[in-house]
Each structure stands twice: as structure tokens, then as C-alpha cells.
Amino acid sequence: QVQLVESGGGLVQAGGSLRLSCAASVRTFSSYAMGWFRQAPGKEREFVAVISWSGGYTTYADSVKGRFTISRDNAKKTVYLQMNSLKPEDTAVYYCAATLGSGVGYRAQTDFGSWGQGTQVTVSS
């Protein structure tokens, strides 16, 4: 089991930027593909982005493509989500997730076995 702790959430105006971080407590972080999901009030949790263990593969939800960037630093055991051009509809609790799978094509919550507690992102109009 991987312990994940997200940070970097907050309140930002529309058009602004935030960078989320997710620190993992596991010896073999470089073996895990990592993902970001989000859940807005009254809505189901949805896929945002995924990155493979090496960082060589990434994919994004259509709603964030071109605005968000997922990256990782295996030496620091941390995955990041850089969010630019934020919109009010990006307001949600953002969750980090980990899986021992490749990460290629992973978009479902069931593809991931470990989850963080989430960090709130609020975008004001």
C-alpha cells in the first residue's frame, strides 16, 4: 500500500495557476504509474491525468488538455499537476492515485489501488 499526501490546493481567480504536489511514502515509487482525479460538489469523481512510471507516457481528460500538465520526480517520490488557465468549472477536490500497472490507457478509478486524502481547489470567477 502506498501512502499519498496531496498539497498545493487553494483559492485562485479564473485564469490563474496552481501546482499540486503528491508525495508518496513507498520505497519503489518509480514502479508506480500515478494519476490525478477530481470530484466537484454533487458530481462523481472523474479522471484528470495519468503518467507512467518513467514519465514517458501521459494522457489527459479532454476538459483539461492543453491547460494542465502532469509530471513526476522519481528521486523526490513526488508527482505534480501544473494547472494553468484555471476556470470556475475546475473547482473540485483533487486526488492523487497510484497503481503498479503501466498507466497506459488508465482512466478508471478501479485502475488505481492507492489514494490520497485530496486537496481542495477553488476557482473564483
C-alpha positions, 0 to 999 in steps of 0.5 A: 500500500502506498501512502499519498499526501496531496498539497498545493490546493487553494483559492485562485481567480479564473485564469490563474495557476496552481501546482499540486504536489503528491508525495508518496511514502513507498520505497519503489515509487518509480514502479508506480504509474500515478494519476490525478482525479477530481470530484466537484460538489454533487458530481462523481469523481472523474479522471484528470491525468495519468503518467507512467512510471518513467514519465514517458507516457501521459494522457489527459481528460479532454476538459483539461488538455492543453491547460494542465500538465502532469509530471513526476520526480522519481528521486523526490517520490513526488508527482505534480499537476501544473494547472494553468488557465484555471476556470470556475468549472475546475473547482473540485477536490483533487486526488492523487492515485497510484497503481503498479500497472503501466498507466497506459490507457488508465482512466478508471478509478478501479485502475488505481489501488492507492489514494490520497486524502485530496486537496481542495481547489477553488476557482473564483470567477 
